[in-house]
Amino acid sequence: MSGTLLIVVPAVFAAAVLRGITGFGFALAAVPLMSLAVPPAQAVAVALLLQSFVGLRDVVALRADTDHRTLAFLSLGAVLGTMPGIWLLDRLSPDVMRIVIAGVVMLGLAVLIGRPQGLLRPGRGSAVGAGLVAGLFSGLAAMPGPPAIAYFLGTAAPAKRVRASLMVFFFFTSLMALPGLALAGQLHRDQVIAALVALPALIVGTWAGGRVFARLSEGNYRRAAIGLLAITAGISALRGLNGLP
């Protein structure tokens, strides 16, 4: 366990810095790094546990900056979309779907890059719709993030609100995913212990990333977030291509 933690804790810290800067990307960075020491399924479990543990703190600490109304509609859509995504997963190749999702994300990125901020008007319909797509992506490929990230980046919301809202959204999606992991037998005592030991690294790393975020202009934050979203799409496509026969 001690040897494993020597990799897990620094991995969590590095991913937490990214999370602190953008509000997302923690699992994207943490899972591959932790997988150097533990099986990928265990790394996913640790990442979800960590985001769940720190989420209550985020809800309180970021309450003034969080877009609660939009989050409520996004979360509702995610709940409604997850089960159809799981249903489709039983009928479609997950690797093909990762490639499709990557293509959809890249198309959305092209729109975000080519159009000014404020492309979307926040509202009940658009937020629920983005949440539905996030739920579908979650059920199909455990990737709820890109639709929510693209939604917030497409609005005129300030960077501070986007970052806070995304942190709280991923707390909610992590909580949604934990029961499924438990039912699948992927949650064990070792993962809980590893998450608890690494929790201070997550808190300190998020704080350090927050210090960097405070120095970013609105434009630089948007560029950093779009770049990270593009990396997410690229990794999804590579995972899908590697899984094809």
N, C-alpha and C positions, 0 to 999 in steps of 0.2 A: 504493500500500500504506500509506504513512504517514497519508494522510487517512482511510483505512478504520480504521486502528488507533486514531485519535483518538476514534472512536465505539465500537469493539469493546472497548477496554480499560476505559473507564468503565462500559460495559454489564456486563462481566464482574464488575467490582468490586461494582456495585449488586446483581447477582444473587447474588454470593457472600455478601454480608451476610445476605440472606434465607436462604441455605443454612446459614450459621453459626448463625442463630437457631433454625431448625426442623429442620435435617437434610435438607431436601428443597426443591424449588421452584427449583433453579438453572436448569434448562433452561426451565422455565415462564416465568421472567423474562428470561433471557439471550437466548433465541432471538428473541422479538419485538423486543427492543432492538437486537440485532446486525443484524437484518434491515433496519434503517434504512440500513445501509451495505453489506450483502452480500445475495445471494439467500438465501431461507429455507433451502434445502437445504445451502448452505455454512455457515449459522449453526448448523444442527443438527450438522453434522460438527465444527465448532469446539467446541461445547458437549460433545459426546461425548468428543472428544479431551482436553479439559480435565479432565473427570471421571475419565477413565482415567489421565491423568498424575498427578493428585493422589491417586488412590485408594490406591496403594501406601503413601503416607505416612499416609493415614487408617487403613488396616488396622493399621499398627504403632502409631500414636499413640492410637488409640481401642480397642485390643485389650482393655483392662481393663473397658470399659463395654459392649462389643458382646455381643449374645446370639448366640453362634456356633452353637449348636444350632438355634435357630429359623431363623437365616439359611441354614443348610445345607439345611433342609427347604424353605424359601421358594424358594431358588435351584434346587433340584431340580424343584419344581413349575413354576417359570418356564421351565426348559429343556424340560420335557415339554409345556407349553402353548403355546410359541411357534410351533411348526410347524403345529399345528391352526389357530392364529390366522391364520397366513399362508395356509393352505389356504382358510379361510373368506373371507379378504380377496379372493381371486380370484373368489368367487362372490357376494359381497355388496357393496353400496355403502359405501365407507369413510365417506362423509358421514352416511349413515343410522346406521352403527355408532357414530360419534362421539356422535350424539344419544342412542342407546340407552345407551352407556357413561355419558354424563352423567346420564341418568335413574337408572341403577343406583347411581352414586356418590351422587347426591342422596338416594336411598332409604337407602343405608348411613349417610349423614350424619344423617338423621332418627333412625335407630336410635341412633347414637352420642350425639346430643344428648339424646334422650329417656331413655336408660338410663345408669346409673352406670358409672364406669370398672370394668373387671373383667368385662365382659360375656362375653368370650372367655377360655377357659382355654388357655394355650399348650400345644401338643402336636404330635406328628408329623402327625396327620391334618389338623388345622385349618391348620397352616402349609403343608403340601403343597397343600391345597385353595386357600388364598389365593395361593400361588405359581402354581398352574395358571391361575387367573383373571388374575393379573398377566401371565403368558405369553400368554394369549389376547388380552388388551388390547394387549400389545406387538405381536403379529402383526397385529392388526386395525387399530390406530390409533397405533402407536408410543407407547403410554401405559401402561407397566408399573407406574407408581407408585401410583395410587389404591388398588388392593387391598392392597398391602403397607402403605401408610400407615394405611388403615382398620383393618387387622389389628392393628398395634401399638397404635393408639389405643384399640382395643377390649379390650385386655388391661390388667392391673394393673401393667404395667412402668413404672418411673419414667421421667421425661422424659429423663434423661441417657442411659438405655439405649435409649430409642426413637430419639433423635437420632443416637447413634453407629451403631446398627444400620441405620438408613435410609441414612446416608452410605455405609456399606460395601455395602449392597444396590445402590445406584445405581452404584457403581463396577463391580459385577459385571454389571449390565444394560448399562452402557455398553460394557464389553468384549465382551459378546454381540452388540451392534449394529454394532460397527466392521467385522467381516468382511463383513457384508451391504452396508454403505456402500461398502466397497472394491470389491466385486464389481459394484456398480451404477455404478462410476466416479465416486463422489461424494467421494472422498478424494484431495486433491491437495497438492502442495508448499506452496501458499499457505496452505491451512488449517492445516497442521502448523506453519508459521512463525507464523501468527497466534496459534495456541494456545500456543506456547512463549513468545511475547512477552507474552501476557495471563496466563500462569501466575502470576507474582508478584501480580497483581491478585486472582486467585482465592484465593491463600493469605492475603493480607492482609485481604481482604474476609471470608473465612471466620473469621479470627481476630477481627475486629471484631464480627461477628455472634455469635461465641462469648462475647464479653464481655457482650453484651446478654442472651444466653441465661442466663448465670450469675446474672443479676439477676431472672429470671422465676421465679415460683412454679410449682408443678406445675399448678395450675388455669389460670394465665395461659398457660402453654405449650400446654396442651391446647386452650384456646380459640383461640390463634393458629394452631395446626396445623389445627384443624377449619375455621377461616375460610379458610386458604389452600387447603385441599382443596375447599371450596365454590367458590372462585374458579377452580380447575382445572376443575371440572365445568362452570361457566358458560362458560369459554372454549371447552371442547370442544363444548358445545351450539351456541355461536355459529359456530364453524368449520364444524360440520355443516350448520347452517341456511344459511350463506352459500354452501355448495357445492351445495345442492339446486337443481334447475332451477326 
